[in-house]
Amino acid sequence: AFYLFYYVLVRFTPPAHRTVVVGITSVVFFLVMLAYPNQLSRFLAYFCIWWLGAVMSEIYLGRAQAKEFFLALLPVALVALCLALLASNSDVEIDIGSSVLFPLLELRHFAGALVIALAMFVWSLNGWKGFQPLFAPFALLAPASYAIYVLHFPIMADMRESLELSPWLTIPVTAFV
């Protein structure tokens, strides 16, 4: 969904308005997801996290400024705040094997994106010292990264099912695989 929306965004939205359009779209579809849960709304709610990564890459390349970063960070922070409020009133217990983790799973994603983006922004203010040697090896994975992303879930799910791991072992073992 991100790639399809990206095409529409780039094709029909002026560059100066793209971050605002993504932010509004993500927040609106997050609210739609709350009222009428569906996968398309979930994908579009998450688009602001994906876009924040795109803005961070523009900062790294020197083509974006702090204003663009904070504008891209705003919808992620807003959704994270809404999820934190929902989580504070939630009686859901965290069970690794359960898929009914709303809003805790989503809060982890949005809050995690927020923390990582802020850390990366601070790193950018310090001139990205050490960035190149640390991340250069990952350039080797870039050509296959999408395939790895698409295939990781079924492999991890199958691994969990076949090994019948206890919940505390599930994450480290499947992460190792």
TATA-V418679 format. One line per field, one symbol per residue. phi: phi as a letter, one per 30 degrees, with the letter a starting at -180 (. if undefined). psi: psi as a letter, one per 40 degrees, with the letter a starting at -180 (. if undefined). burial: b if it has 16 or more other ideal C-beta (glycine too) atoms within 10 Angstrom, else e. A space follows every 10 residues. Layout:
phi->???
psi->???
burial->???
This chain:
phi->.ddddeeddd dccdedcddd ddddeddddd dddddbeadd ddedddeddd deddddddde dicbceeddd dddedddddd deddddddcd cdcdbeddcc cdcddddedd dddddddddd dddddcihei deddcedddd dedcdddddd dddddddddd ddchddedce ddddddd
psi->dddddddddd dehideeddd dddddddddd dddddghidd dddddedddd dddddddddd eeeiiddddd dddddddddd ddddddddei ehihhdeieg eheddddddd dddddddddd dddddeefhe ddddeddedd eddedddddd eddddddddd ddefiideed dddddd.
burial->eeeebbeebe eeeeeeebbe bbbebbbebb ebbeeeeeee bbbbbbbbbb bbeebbebbe eeebeeebbe bbbbbbbbbb ebbeebbeee eeeeeeeeee bbbbebbebb bebbeebeeb bebbeeeeee eeeeeeeeee eeeeeeeeee eeeeebeeeb eeeebeeeeb eeebeee
